[in-house]
């Protein structure tokens, strides 16, 4: 009888070690898999969810994540949309744990400059939020005229004015690195 108990105990210990080994292997595989996921994958996994984005300027944005590009994301906030360069984001809240694999090669080539060119083509009136210093932000209102490799020209206008040469207050050249976010106006004031 003692032999049966001894062998039973040994079998239980062996089964326990196998289970621990399996759990350890699963944990290690999960860590390796997580190490290959970048923030863009996490953002794509959160499309359709309401998230909060804190910009380097300290500004907090909230909205439903509707698009993730290679260099920017779009948040829907009521009747407005935000175009946020990923380089201006300090943190994200509400992403969840899901991730979606990378984009196609064609989508990866469409960066911030491509999105800005589309806005220039549509003559969309925007509020441009600029990074100034650690906690300050400056806003400009206008229409994007031209987009270069690393900058764009904004025709600055008074609120409610239509983009015509006589309505332009000034033209500001804005480097991409100074851009915190763009907000669509859709015919409304700030």
Buried (B, 14 or more C-beta within 10 A) or exposed (E): EEEEEEEEEEEEEEEEEEEEEEEEEEEEEEEEEEEEEEEBBBBBBBBEEBBBBBBBBEBEBEBBBEBBBBBBBBBBBEEBBBBBBBBBBEEBEEBEEEBBEEBEEEEEEBBBBBBBBBBBEEEBBBBBBBBEEEEEBEEBBBBBBBBEEEBBBBBBBEEEBEBEEEBBEEEBEBEBEBBBBBBBBEEEEE
